[in-house]
């Protein structure tokens, strides 16, 4: 339905050794939990806020550096749809369209922060940026 919030609880970056030779970068996004978000006030009648807890990791290999984010996305769903999502999550299943919508939000927010952090500790950016050519 609509993403209404994004929050980070943990950001860590560690450079373990200098860059030598070829560097392989691997990213991993994991939805750790989906729960109904309890609120003090009703956000919208007939709608349920869901919290998607996530971990997003960027590994520079071999054991060069790690960038790690932990946070959550808040998504507002119709009550009936929210119940369906929570029921499917009991089997760790997520509807493909919903997973893509939530994952894209996480990718955008975390990648922007990662670019800044990588620059601060002298790492190459983990995603090739477009280059202008003649």
C-alpha positions in Angstrom: 0.0 0.0 0.0 2.3 2.9 1.2 5.6 3.1 2.9 5.3 5.5 5.8 8.6 5.3 7.5 12.3 4.2 7.4 14.6 4.0 10.4 18.1 2.7 11.1 19.0 1.3 14.5 22.6 0.4 13.7 25.2 1.5 11.2 28.7 0.0 11.3 31.6 0.1 8.9 35.0 -1.6 9.5 38.0 -1.6 7.3 40.0 -4.7 8.3 43.0 -4.4 6.0 44.4 -2.3 3.1 43.1 -3.0 -0.4 45.5 -5.2 -2.3 44.7 -6.8 -5.7 41.2 -7.6 -6.8 38.3 -6.8 -4.5 35.0 -8.6 -4.7 32.0 -6.9 -3.3 28.9 -8.9 -2.2 25.7 -7.4 -0.9 23.1 -9.1 1.2 19.6 -7.9 2.2 17.6 -9.9 4.6 14.1 -9.3 6.0 14.5 -10.6 9.5 10.9 -10.1 10.8 7.5 -8.7 9.9 5.2 -7.6 12.7 2.3 -5.3 13.3 3.6 -2.0 14.6 1.7 -0.9 17.7 0.9 2.8 17.8 -0.6 5.0 20.4 -3.0 6.6 18.0 -4.8 5.1 15.0 -2.9 6.1 11.8 -5.8 5.5 9.4 -9.2 3.7 9.9 -9.1 0.3 8.4 -5.4 0.3 7.9 -2.6 -1.6 9.8 1.0 -0.5 10.0 3.5 -3.3 9.5 7.2 -3.2 10.6 9.7 -4.9 8.3 12.9 -5.4 10.3 16.0 -5.8 8.0 19.7 -6.3 7.8 21.7 -5.0 4.9 25.4 -5.9 4.5 28.1 -5.1 2.1 31.2 -7.3 2.2 34.5 -6.4 0.6 36.3 -9.6 0.0 38.8 -11.1 0.8 38.1 -9.8 4.3 38.9 -6.2 3.5 35.8 -4.4 4.9 32.2 -4.7 6.0 29.4 -2.2 6.0 26.3 -3.2 8.0 22.9 -1.6 8.5 20.1 -2.8 10.8 16.7 -1.1 10.7 13.1 -1.2 9.8 10.6 0.0 7.2 7.0 0.9 8.2 4.4 0.0 5.6 0.7 0.8 5.8 -1.7 -1.9 4.6 -5.4 -2.5 4.5 -6.4 -4.6 7.6 -7.3 -7.6 5.5 -4.0 -7.5 3.5 -2.0 -7.0 6.7 -3.5 -10.2 8.1 -2.6 -12.1 5.0 1.0 -10.8 5.0 1.4 -11.7 8.7 -0.1 -15.2 8.0 2.3 -15.8 5.1 5.2 -14.6 7.1 4.7 -17.4 9.6 6.2 -19.6 6.9 8.8 -16.9 6.0 7.0 -16.1 2.7 6.5 -12.6 1.3 4.5 -11.7 -1.7 6.9 -10.8 -4.6 5.5 -7.3 -5.3 5.6 -6.4 -1.6 9.1 -7.8 -1.2 10.3 -5.7 -4.2 8.7 -2.5 -2.9 10.2 -2.9 0.6 13.6 -4.1 -0.7 13.9 -1.2 -3.2 13.3 1.3 -0.3 16.0 -0.3 1.7 18.5 -0.5 -1.2 18.0 3.2 -2.0 18.4 4.5 1.6 21.2 2.2 2.6 23.2 2.6 -0.6 23.2 6.4 -0.3 24.5 6.2 3.3 27.0 3.5 2.3 28.6 5.7 -0.4 29.3 8.4 2.2 30.7 6.0 4.7 32.9 4.2 2.1 34.4 7.5 1.1 35.2 8.4 4.7 37.3 5.3 5.2 38.8 5.1 1.7 36.9 2.2 0.2 35.8 2.2 -3.5 32.1 2.5 -3.9 30.3 -0.9 -3.9 28.2 -0.1 -7.0 29.8 1.2 -10.2 28.6 4.7 -10.8 27.8 6.0 -14.3 30.6 7.8 -16.1 30.4 10.4 -18.7 32.2 9.7 -21.9 33.1 11.7 -25.0 
